[in-house]
Amino acid sequence: MTSTQINEAPALAKEPAAPAHNRRPLVRRVRDWLTAFTFTVPALVLFALFVLTPILYALYVSFFNWGGFGTPSDFVGTDNYTRLFDDPVFLGDLWRGLLLVVFSVGLQLPFALAMAVLLNQKLRGRAVYRMLFFAPYVLSEVITGVLFSMIFAPDDGLADKVLGSIGLDSLGGLWFADQDWVLPTLFLVMMWKYFGFHMMLYLAGLQGIPTELHEAARIDGAGPWQRFRNITLPLLGPTIRISVFLSVIGAIQLFDLVWVTTQGGPDHHSETMAVTLFQFGFKRYQIGYASAISIAMFLISLVFALAYQRFVLRRDTEGALTTMRGNR
C-alpha cells in the first residue's frame, strides 16, 4: 500500500452518511406528489372524457355537412360558420340573448338585491319570506314552464282572468303568442324563477358584513342611504360580481324554460341560441350546422368568462390569496 492510499483511507472513513432527517423532506415531497397525482388524475380523466372530448368532436363535426347517421364525410370547411352570420334567426338569437342579459342585470339583480336588503332587517316572519322567495328556484324549469303556460294561456288563463276581474281586460292578451309580448313575458317567468337564488347570494353577503361598521357610521351621523352606498355596496362587491357572472352565463345558455313555454315561437321571436341548436340538431338533423352553433355558444361564453375573470374577478381572487397568505 502506497503512502497516498494510506493518507486517503482515513479521509474516506470519516465521511458521514446522509442523516435521516435530511432525507425526510424529500420523502415527504414525493409522498405529497403521489397523493396529489392520485386524487387529480381521475378528475382530469373525467374532465377530458365528458368535457374536452365532446367539445373537440363538435368542432370536428362542424366542418361537415352531416345528418347524424354514419360517419361524417361531406367536408364543407367553414361553410357552416359562414352560414351563421347569414342566418337571420341566429343573428336574432344574438340580439335576444343580449336583451335577456340586459334585463337580467338591469332589472332582476337590482330587485333581488333590494329584497335581500329588506329581508336582512329584523322583520317578523322573515324566514318564511326567504323560503317563499327561494322556493321557485327549487322547482325544475320544466315544471315552471308548464305552470306559466297555463297561467298565461289566452282567454282562459289565470292572468287574463285576474285582469278581467279588476276591470283591466285590455291589459290581457296572447302573452306567449304575441310577437311583441313574448320576450317580456318570458323574462317575467325567468325573473320569478331565478331572482330568489340571487337574493340568497346577496343575503349571505350581507350577513358577512360586520355590524360594527354600520353602528360606527350611524354614530357619525350617516343616514341609511349613505351607509348602503359607502359600506354595504363596496363590501358586497364580490358577491354582486359573482351574481352578474352567473346571470349572464345563464342567459346565454337558456334553453329548457323557453322550449317548454314557447319552443322559440311565435316566428322565432323568443328563440335563443340553445333553442336554435336543438331545432337544427334534433328536429332537422343538420348536425354539422348545429355543432357550429354550439361552438359559437362555447366561444361566446369562454370569451366572456375570460374577460370577466381578467378585468372584474381578478381583484377578488388576488384579495382572497392575500388574505390566505396573511392568515398563515
C-alpha positions in Angstrom: 0.0 0.0 0.0 1.4 3.4 -1.0 1.6 6.4 1.2 -1.0 8.2 -0.8 -3.5 5.3 -0.2 -2.7 5.3 3.5 -3.5 9.1 3.7 -6.8 8.8 1.8 -8.1 5.9 3.8 -8.9 7.8 7.0 -10.5 10.6 5.0 -12.8 8.2 3.2 -13.7 6.6 6.5 -14.6 9.9 8.1 -17.3 10.8 5.5 -20.6 10.5 7.4 -23.7 9.0 5.8 -26.6 11.4 4.9 -28.6 11.9 8.1 -32.1 10.6 8.1 -33.7 14.0 8.8 -32.3 15.3 5.5 -34.0 12.6 3.6 -37.4 13.1 5.2 -38.3 16.3 3.3 -37.6 14.5 0.0 -39.7 11.5 1.0 -42.5 13.8 2.2 -42.4 15.7 -1.0 -42.6 12.6 -3.1 -45.5 11.3 -1.0 -47.3 14.6 -1.4 -46.8 14.5 -5.2 -48.1 10.9 -5.3 -51.2 11.9 -3.2 -51.9 14.9 -5.4 -51.5 12.7 -8.5 -53.8 10.0 -7.2 -56.6 12.5 -6.5 -56.1 14.6 -9.6 -55.8 12.0 -12.3 -59.4 10.7 -12.0 -60.8 14.2 -12.2 -58.7 15.0 -15.2 -59.8 11.8 -16.9 -63.4 12.6 -16.3 -62.9 16.2 -17.5 -61.2 15.0 -20.7 -63.8 12.4 -21.3 -67.0 14.4 -20.6 -65.9 18.0 -21.4 -62.9 18.2 -23.8 -63.9 15.2 -25.9 -67.4 16.5 -26.8 -66.1 20.0 -27.5 -63.4 18.6 -29.8 -65.8 16.3 -31.5 -68.4 19.1 -32.0 -65.6 21.2 -33.5 -64.7 18.4 -35.9 -68.3 17.8 -36.9 -68.9 21.5 -37.5 -66.7 21.3 -40.6 -69.0 18.7 -42.3 -72.5 18.7 -43.8 -73.7 15.7 -41.7 -77.1 14.5 -40.8 -76.1 12.5 -37.7 -76.0 9.0 -39.3 -72.9 7.1 -40.3 -69.5 8.8 -40.5 -69.1 12.5 -41.4 -67.8 12.5 -44.9 -69.2 15.7 -46.7 -66.5 18.1 -45.7 -67.6 21.7 -46.2 -64.9 23.6 -44.4 -66.0 26.8 -42.7 -69.3 27.0 -44.6 -71.4 26.3 -41.5 -69.7 29.2 -39.7 -70.3 31.5 -42.7 -73.9 30.4 -42.7 -74.2 31.5 -39.1 -73.7 35.2 -39.9 -76.0 35.0 -42.9 -78.8 33.4 -40.9 -81.3 36.0 -39.6 -82.5 33.5 -37.0 -79.1 33.2 -35.4 -78.5 36.9 -35.6 -81.8 37.4 -33.9 -80.7 34.9 -31.2 -77.7 37.1 -30.5 -79.9 40.2 -30.2 -82.4 38.4 -28.0 -79.7 37.0 -25.8 -78.3 40.5 -25.4 -81.7 41.8 -24.4 -82.1 39.0 -21.8 -78.7 39.8 -20.4 -79.6 43.5 -20.1 -83.0 42.6 -18.5 -81.3 40.2 -16.0 -78.5 42.6 -15.0 -80.6 45.8 -15.1 -83.9 44.5 -13.5 -83.6 41.1 -11.9 -80.4 41.6 -9.9 -81.4 45.1 -8.5 -84.7 43.6 -7.5 -83.0 40.7 -5.8 -80.6 43.0 -4.0 -83.5 45.2 -2.8 -85.3 42.1 -1.4 -82.1 40.9 0.2 -81.6 44.2 2.0 -85.2 44.2 3.1 -85.2 40.6 4.4 -81.8 41.3 6.2 -83.7 43.6 8.5 -85.4 42.4 11.7 -88.8 41.6 10.3 -91.4 39.3 11.8 -91.6 36.1 9.7 -88.6 37.0 7.5 -87.6 33.3 7.5 -90.9 32.4 5.9 -90.5 35.2 3.3 -87.0 33.9 2.4 -88.3 30.4 1.9 -91.2 31.6 -0.3 -88.9 33.7 -2.5 -86.3 30.9 -2.8 -88.9 28.2 -3.5 -89.3 28.9 -7.2 -85.6 28.3 -7.8 -86.0 24.8 -6.3 -88.7 23.9 -9.0 -87.4 22.5 -12.2 -87.5 24.6 -15.4 -90.0 22.1 -16.9 -92.5 22.5 -14.1 -92.1 26.2 -14.2 -92.7 26.3 -17.9 -95.8 24.2 -17.7 -97.1 26.2 -14.8 -96.7 29.6 -16.6 -98.0 28.1 -19.9 -101.3 27.6 -18.1 -101.2 31.0 -16.2 -100.6 32.9 -19.5 -102.9 30.8 -21.6 -105.0 33.0 -23.9 -108.6 33.8 -22.7 -108.9 31.2 -20.0 -105.5 31.6 -18.3 -105.2 32.8 -14.8 -103.5 36.1 -15.8 -106.3 37.1 -18.1 -109.0 36.1 -15.5 -107.3 38.2 -12.8 -107.0 41.2 -15.0 -110.6 40.8 -16.1 -111.9 40.6 -12.5 -110.4 44.0 -11.7 -111.6 45.6 -15.0 -108.3 45.6 -16.8 -109.2 43.3 -19.7 -107.4 45.5 -22.1 -104.0 44.6 -20.5 -104.6 40.9 -21.1 -103.6 39.3 -24.3 -102.0 36.5 -26.1 -98.8 36.7 -23.9 -96.6 33.9 -25.3 -98.4 34.0 -28.6 -97.9 37.7 -29.3 -94.6 38.7 -31.1 -94.3 41.9 -29.1 -95.1 40.5 -25.7 -93.5 37.1 -25.8 -90.0 38.2 -24.8 -91.1 40.4 -21.8 -93.5 37.7 -20.7 -90.7 35.1 -20.9 -88.4 37.4 -18.9 -91.1 37.7 -16.2 -91.1 34.0 -15.9 -87.2 33.9 -15.7 -87.3 36.6 -13.1 -89.8 34.7 -10.9 -87.7 31.6 -11.3 -84.2 32.9 -10.6 -84.3 36.0 -8.5 -84.6 34.0 -5.3 -81.3 32.4 -6.0 -79.6 35.8 -6.4 -81.4 37.1 -3.4 -80.0 34.3 -1.2 -76.5 35.1 -2.6 -76.9 38.7 -1.5 -78.3 37.7 1.8 -75.2 35.6 2.5 -73.0 38.5 1.5 -74.9 41.0 3.7 -74.7 38.7 6.7 -70.9 38.7 6.3 -70.6 42.5 6.7 -69.7 43.4 10.3 -72.5 45.2 12.1 -69.9 47.4 13.9 -69.3 49.3 10.6 -72.9 50.3 10.3 -73.1 51.2 14.0 -70.0 53.4 13.7 -71.4 55.1 10.6 -74.7 55.6 12.4 -72.9 57.2 15.3 -71.1 59.5 12.9 -74.4 60.7 11.5 -74.6 58.7 8.3 -78.1 58.0 7.0 -79.4 54.8 5.6 -78.6 55.6 2.0 -75.1 56.8 2.9 -74.4 53.6 4.8 -75.7 51.5 1.9 -73.7 53.4 -0.7 -70.4 53.6 1.3 -70.4 50.4 3.3 -72.9 47.8 2.0 -72.3 48.1 -1.7 -68.4 48.1 -1.6 -68.3 45.2 0.8 -70.9 43.3 -1.2 -69.0 43.9 -4.4 -67.5 40.4 -4.8 -70.9 38.8 -4.3 -72.5 41.1 -6.8 -69.8 40.3 -9.4 -70.3 36.6 -9.0 -74.1 37.1 -9.3 -73.7 39.1 -12.5 -71.4 36.4 -13.9 -73.8 33.6 -13.2 -76.8 35.6 -14.6 -75.0 36.4 -17.9 -73.8 32.8 -18.5 -77.3 31.5 -17.6 -79.0 33.9 -20.1 -76.6 32.8 -22.9 -77.3 29.2 -22.3 -81.1 29.5 -21.7 -83.0 26.6 -23.2 -85.4 24.4 -21.2 -87.6 27.2 -19.9 -88.0 28.7 -23.5 -88.6 25.3 -25.0 -91.4 24.3 -22.6 -93.2 27.6 -22.9 -92.9 28.8 -26.5 -90.4 26.4 -28.3 -88.9 29.7 -29.7 -92.1 31.0 -31.2 -94.0 32.8 -32.4 -92.0 33.1 -35.6 -88.6 32.8 -33.7 -89.4 35.9 -31.6 -88.4 34.1 -28.3 -85.8 31.8 -29.7 -82.3 31.6 -28.1 -79.1 30.1 -29.4 -79.7 26.9 -27.5 -83.2 26.5 -28.9 -81.9 27.1 -32.5 -79.2 24.5 -31.8 -81.8 22.0 -30.7 -84.1 22.8 -33.7 -81.3 22.2 -36.3 -79.7 19.3 -34.5 -82.6 17.2 -33.3 -85.5 18.4 -35.5 -83.9 18.9 -38.9 -80.9 16.6 -38.4 -78.4 19.2 -39.6 -75.8 18.1 -37.0 -72.9 20.0 -38.7 -74.7 23.3 -38.6 -75.9 22.6 -35.0 -72.4 21.9 -34.0 -71.2 25.2 -35.4 -73.9 26.9 -33.3 -72.7 25.0 -30.2 -69.1 26.1 -30.9 -70.3 29.7 -31.3 -72.1 29.5 -27.9 -69.0 28.0 -26.3 -66.7 30.7 -27.7 -69.1 33.5 -26.6 -69.2 32.0 -23.1 -65.5 31.4 -23.0 -64.6 34.9 -24.1 -67.0 36.5 -21.6 -65.7 34.3 -18.8 -62.0 35.0 -19.6 -62.7 38.8 -19.9 -64.7 38.8 -16.8 -62.1 36.9 -14.9 -59.3 39.2 -16.2 -61.0 42.6 -15.7 -63.6 42.0 -12.9 -62.9 39.0 -10.8 -59.1 39.2 -10.7 -59.1 41.7 -7.9 -61.3 39.5 -5.7 -59.1 36.5 -6.4 -55.9 38.4 -5.6 -57.5 39.7 -2.4 -58.5 36.2 -1.3 -55.0 34.9 -1.9 -53.5 37.8 0.0 -55.9 37.1 2.9 -54.9 33.4 2.9 -51.2 34.2 3.0 -51.8 36.7 5.8 -53.6 34.1 7.9 -50.6 31.8 7.6 
